[in-house]
Amino acid sequence: MSPTEVYDTYWRFAAERQSIYVRRLLEPDGPWTKDPILAAYRFTNAYRAADRVSQFLIANVQYGESRSQAPAEVFFRTLLFKFFNKIETWELLEDQLGPLSWQAANFDALCRVLDAAFRRGMRLYSAAYIMPAPGFGHDRKHANHLALLSQMMEDGLPASIGKAKSLRSVFEMLLAYPGLGPFLAYQYAIDLNYSSLLGFSENDFVVAGPGALDGLAKCFADTGGRTPEEVIAEIADRQETEFRRLDLKFEGLFGRPLQLIDCQNLFCEISKYARVRHPEVAGISNRKRIKQGFRAQARRMPIPQFPPRWGLIPALPKGDLAPASFQGRLL
């Protein structure tokens, strides 16, 4: 492969973005970075599971004392949340209808709440993904997504996915449904894999999304005939070597190395970062600006929660300790 100057920036970005995450856990007031681009614009965390929406999914939707771990319930809650991918939409539904569950699901009631919110001008969907409407014949996109979820439940998809032998198999089952292209089907497979329904390695399988393809094009002038997924897998395998080569401190997510999904996401983020840091490198999208700015908010971040089977215990120090004293333990 033939790396460009953006390739080294990929690793520097990953290390600094993870350091910012740790610093924010320790010190709510900031400043968290000296990098002017990271300070000015919004980027996801180095680890997908550490992002705000993923954290809400894991802690508030999938797990918790009051949340049933029956496969149908876990699937229903996960997909209902992820179709909109917006915390405020989930909270609206639970505020209006009570704790959401498959056993008590009333799709007409769900649709009425969303219809009323839409008429009030509420944005129901996150801007993180492009969400095409599945073709179920309804006027509103949210009604079509509710119909899609209803169809999945009627088809017994939760039980089928629970018997899957691989993450790729889960992806293929989801991909068979309307409105879910390869990228969304892969993202939802990863989300379901956070839950108690599945237990596959995040290094089993990856799909490169449009943003990652642009990031790959900026990092490599030539990939030597490798597919995007093969390049991502090679990057994941080389992470320790590359962090050492560039003399970068990277302790991972409480000891957990970057997984394929994280390396994929980092290519998407470096696509954006390079628009400012390396404006001369066009990539394939030819986008010039980063749309979302970052506004620092001085607030204490909650102690993160991750899938229990990962064995990650965020051991946060007490008191006013420097970021270097932060220690995470991996069981």
C-alpha positions in Angstrom: 0.0 0.0 0.0 1.1 3.6 -0.6 0.2 5.8 2.4 -0.2 9.6 2.1 0.6 12.2 4.8 -2.9 11.7 6.0 -2.1 8.2 7.1 0.1 9.4 10.0 -2.5 11.9 10.9 -5.0 9.1 11.2 -3.0 7.6 14.1 -2.4 11.0 15.7 -6.1 11.8 15.5 -7.0 8.4 17.1 -4.6 8.9 20.0 -5.6 12.5 20.7 -9.3 11.9 20.3 -9.1 9.0 22.9 -7.0 11.3 25.2 -9.7 13.9 25.0 -12.3 11.3 26.0 -10.3 10.4 29.1 -9.7 14.0 30.0 -13.4 14.8 29.8 -14.1 11.9 32.1 -11.7 13.4 34.6 -12.1 17.1 34.3 -15.5 18.6 33.2 -14.2 22.1 32.9 -11.5 21.6 30.2 -9.5 22.5 28.2 -9.2 19.0 26.9 -6.9 19.5 23.8 -4.4 21.8 22.2 -5.4 20.7 18.8 -7.3 23.6 17.3 -9.3 21.4 14.9 -10.5 19.0 17.6 -11.3 22.0 19.8 -13.4 23.7 17.1 -15.3 20.9 15.5 -17.4 17.9 16.6 -15.9 14.4 16.1 -17.0 11.0 17.4 -14.9 9.2 20.0 -12.2 6.9 18.9 -14.4 4.0 20.2 -17.9 3.8 18.8 -19.3 2.3 22.0 -18.1 5.3 24.0 -20.1 7.8 22.0 -23.1 9.5 23.7 -25.8 7.7 21.7 -24.2 4.3 22.0 -23.8 4.8 25.8 -27.5 5.7 26.1 -28.4 2.6 24.0 -26.3 0.3 26.2 -27.1 1.8 29.6 -30.7 2.9 29.2 -32.2 0.8 26.4 -30.5 -2.6 26.4 -29.4 -3.1 30.0 -30.7 -1.9 33.4 -32.6 -3.6 36.2 -36.0 -3.0 34.8 -35.2 -4.0 31.2 -36.1 -7.6 30.2 -33.3 -9.6 28.6 -35.7 -11.8 26.6 -34.4 -11.9 23.0 -37.6 -10.4 21.5 -37.6 -7.6 24.0 -33.9 -6.8 23.5 -34.3 -6.8 19.8 -37.4 -4.7 19.8 -36.0 -2.0 22.1 -32.6 -1.9 20.2 -34.1 -1.5 16.7 -36.9 0.9 17.9 -34.2 3.2 19.3 -31.7 2.8 16.5 -34.2 3.5 13.6 -34.3 7.0 15.0 -30.9 7.0 16.7 -32.0 10.0 18.8 -32.2 10.0 22.6 -34.9 12.7 22.6 -37.2 10.5 20.5 -36.8 7.6 22.8 -37.4 9.7 25.9 -40.5 11.2 24.3 -42.0 7.8 23.6 -41.3 6.6 27.1 -42.6 9.8 28.6 -45.9 9.4 26.7 -46.3 5.6 26.7 -44.3 4.4 29.7 -41.5 1.8 29.5 -41.3 0.5 26.0 -41.5 -3.2 25.5 -42.5 -5.7 22.8 -45.0 -7.4 25.2 -46.9 -4.1 25.6 -46.2 -2.7 22.1 -48.9 -0.7 20.4 -47.7 0.5 17.1 -50.7 2.7 16.5 -50.0 4.5 19.8 -46.3 4.8 18.9 -47.2 6.3 15.6 -49.7 8.8 17.1 -47.0 10.1 19.5 -44.5 10.5 16.7 -47.1 12.1 14.4 -47.9 14.7 17.0 -44.2 15.4 17.6 -43.6 15.8 13.9 -46.5 18.2 13.6 -44.9 20.3 16.4 -41.7 20.5 14.3 -39.7 18.1 16.4 -36.8 16.4 14.6 -37.4 12.7 15.1 -34.2 11.4 13.5 -30.5 11.9 14.2 -28.5 13.4 11.4 -25.7 10.8 12.0 -27.0 8.5 9.2 -28.9 8.9 6.0 -32.2 7.0 6.8 -34.2 6.1 3.7 -37.8 5.2 4.3 -38.6 1.5 3.8 -41.4 1.1 1.4 -44.5 0.2 3.4 -46.8 2.7 1.9 -47.2 5.2 4.7 -46.9 9.0 4.2 -44.4 9.6 7.0 -41.0 8.0 7.3 -41.5 7.2 10.9 -44.7 5.2 10.2 -42.7 3.2 7.6 -40.0 2.4 10.1 -42.6 1.3 12.7 -44.1 -0.9 10.0 -40.6 -2.4 9.3 -40.1 -3.1 12.9 -43.5 -4.8 13.2 -42.7 -6.9 10.1 -39.4 -8.0 11.7 -41.1 -9.0 14.9 -43.8 -10.9 13.0 -41.2 -12.7 11.0 -39.5 -14.0 14.2 -36.3 -12.2 13.3 -35.1 -11.8 17.0 -35.2 -15.6 17.4 -33.4 -16.2 14.1 -30.7 -13.6 15.0 -30.3 -15.2 18.4 -29.4 -18.5 16.7 -26.9 -16.8 14.2 -23.5 -18.4 14.0 -21.6 -15.2 13.0 -21.8 -11.4 13.0 -21.9 -11.6 9.2 -25.0 -13.8 9.4 -26.7 -11.2 11.5 -25.8 -8.6 9.0 -27.2 -10.7 6.1 -30.5 -11.2 7.9 -30.9 -7.5 8.5 -29.8 -6.7 4.9 -32.7 -8.7 3.5 -35.2 -6.1 4.8 -36.2 -3.0 2.8 -34.6 0.3 3.6 -31.4 -1.2 5.1 -28.4 -1.0 2.8 -25.1 -2.6 3.7 -23.9 0.2 5.9 -27.0 0.5 8.1 -27.4 -3.3 8.3 -23.8 -3.5 9.6 -24.3 -0.7 12.1 -27.4 -2.4 13.5 -25.6 -5.7 13.7 -23.0 -4.0 15.8 -25.7 -2.4 18.0 -27.4 -5.7 18.6 -24.0 -7.2 19.4 -23.7 -4.8 22.3 -26.7 -6.5 23.9 -27.2 -9.8 25.7 -28.8 -11.2 22.5 -25.4 -11.7 20.8 -21.8 -12.2 21.8 -19.6 -12.0 18.7 -16.2 -10.4 18.4 -16.2 -6.9 16.8 -13.2 -8.1 14.9 -15.2 -10.8 13.0 -16.5 -8.6 10.2 -16.6 -5.0 8.9 -18.4 -3.0 6.3 -16.8 0.3 5.1 -19.3 3.1 4.9 -19.2 6.1 2.6 -17.3 8.3 5.0 -14.7 5.6 5.6 -14.2 5.1 1.9 -13.4 8.8 1.6 -11.0 8.6 4.6 -9.3 5.5 3.0 -8.8 7.4 -0.2 -7.2 10.3 1.7 -4.9 8.0 3.7 -3.7 5.8 0.7 -2.8 6.8 -2.8 -2.9 3.1 -3.6 -4.1 0.1 -1.6 -2.4 -2.6 -3.7 -5.6 -4.2 -4.8 -7.0 -4.7 -1.3 -10.7 -4.2 -0.6 -11.6 -1.4 1.9 -12.5 -4.1 4.4 -9.1 -5.8 4.0 -7.4 -2.5 4.5 -9.4 -1.8 7.7 -8.5 -5.3 9.0 -4.8 -4.7 8.3 -4.9 -1.3 10.1 -6.5 -2.9 13.1 -3.7 -5.5 13.2 -1.0 -2.9 12.9 -2.2 -0.5 15.5 0.3 -1.2 18.2 3.2 -1.0 15.7 2.0 2.3 14.3 1.4 4.0 17.7 4.9 2.9 18.7 6.4 4.1 15.4 4.9 7.6 15.9 5.7 7.6 19.7 2.0 8.0 20.6 0.6 7.0 23.9 -2.5 4.9 23.4 -3.9 2.8 26.2 -7.1 1.8 24.4 -10.5 1.8 26.0 -9.6 0.7 29.5 -7.2 -1.8 27.9 -9.4 -2.7 24.9 -7.6 -2.3 21.5 -9.3 -0.6 18.6 -11.7 -3.1 16.9 -12.7 -3.2 13.2 -15.8 -1.0 13.8 -13.6 1.6 15.6 -11.0 1.7 12.8 -13.8 2.0 10.3 -15.3 4.9 12.2 -11.9 6.6 12.5 -11.5 6.5 8.7 -14.8 8.3 8.5 -13.7 10.9 11.1 -10.3 11.4 9.4 -12.2 12.1 6.2 -13.7 15.2 8.0 -10.5 16.2 10.0 -8.4 16.2 6.9 -10.7 18.8 5.2 -9.0 21.3 7.5 -5.7 19.7 8.3 -4.9 18.5 4.8 -7.2 20.6 2.5 -5.0 19.7 -0.5 -6.0 16.0 -0.2 -9.3 15.7 -2.1 -10.4 12.1 -1.3 -13.5 11.0 -3.3 -16.2 13.1 -1.8 -14.4 16.4 -2.5 -16.0 18.0 0.5 -14.3 21.1 1.8 -15.9 22.0 5.2 -16.7 20.4 8.5 -20.3 21.2 9.2 -20.7 20.6 12.9 -18.9 22.8 15.3 -18.1 21.9 18.9 -19.3 23.9 21.8 -17.7 22.9 25.1 -20.1 22.3 28.0 -18.7 22.0 31.5 -20.4 19.0 32.9 -19.4 15.8 34.6 -19.7 12.9 32.2 -21.3 9.8 33.7 -19.2 6.8 34.4 -19.3 4.8 31.1 -21.0 1.5 30.7 -20.1 -1.2 28.2 -21.4 -4.7 27.4 -20.8 -6.7 30.5 -19.1 -9.5 28.6 -16.3 -7.1 27.6 -15.1 -7.1 31.2 -14.2 -3.4 31.1 -14.2 -1.7 34.5 -13.7 2.1 34.2 -11.7 2.7 37.5 -12.1 6.4 37.8 -9.9 8.2 40.3 -11.5 10.3 43.0 -10.5 13.9 43.5 -8.6 16.4 41.4 -6.2 14.0 39.7 -4.3 14.6 36.4 -5.3 12.7 33.3 -2.0 10.7 33.5 -3.2 9.1 36.7 -6.3 7.7 35.1 -6.3 3.9 35.2 -8.7 1.4 33.6 -8.8 -2.3 34.4 -9.5 -5.1 32.0 -10.7 -8.3 33.7 
